[in-house]
């Protein structure tokens, strides 16, 4: 059903976003993808949401999919992307919205939940609150290698080498990995995606956390659903489950057994039912 959505190129604060929109529905749901995907990762959720009467809006993040990839890395800083999403909702006339976000999109989603007045509810997939993500332990560090690698200057060459062999291994649980590998070997594709991570380097966040320089987290005052899967190769359970302490509104945690990082593709029916049940409570 993705191909039935209206596709728009929308200028937001000086950068052009590729945005899909179903245009009609009783309530609106904003779907924000993460690395290394684009808005098509939500294909199963789009179908279920539209069939149940929701309007869906799916942007490609800057540097991803068909959206623009500005050369200025600072343009990808989290505060700028949050402002872009707020501007997008204003531009499309959306006064209230449910946000569903995955991976790096979920990092953005947590900030939207903290600051955007339009949010009615938030669903975070895989990635918990940043303050919880930055808590140090041996378990956590074992997962965080990829966030240090992805900003390295050699990373694009590494991911493209030998027809994307390394990337192929990293994405071993991604249902669409062959298509993604085919895309990543194209010149400039990884460099564009890399800008988001270079603009928001995990190492700098960790250093600020250790130095006590991070601001006190803003309490999330919208109902929040956190979903994590037991075979996630990149995230650990506590960073999602323990995010409850940053939510002053209703909190619900769901654990999907036996699924990998991209459970919205792998367990689409289960995920869709979770989403529909959650949204029905907050419509």
Buried (B, 14 or more C-beta within 10 A) or exposed (E): BBEEBEEBEBEBEEBBBBBBBBEEBEBBBBBBBBBBBBBBBBBBBBBBBBEBEBBBBBBBBBBBBBBBBBEEBEBBBBEBBBBBBBBBBEBBEBEEBBBBBBBBBBBBBBBBBBBBEBBBBBBBBBBBBBBBBBEEEEEBEEBBEBBBBBBEEEBBEBBBEEEBEBBBEBBEBBBBBEEBBEBBBEEEBBBBBBBBBBBBBBEEBBEEBEEEEBEEBBEBEBBBBBBBBEEBBBBBBBBBBBBBEBBEBEBBBBEBEEBBBBBBBBBBEBBBEBBBEBBEEBE
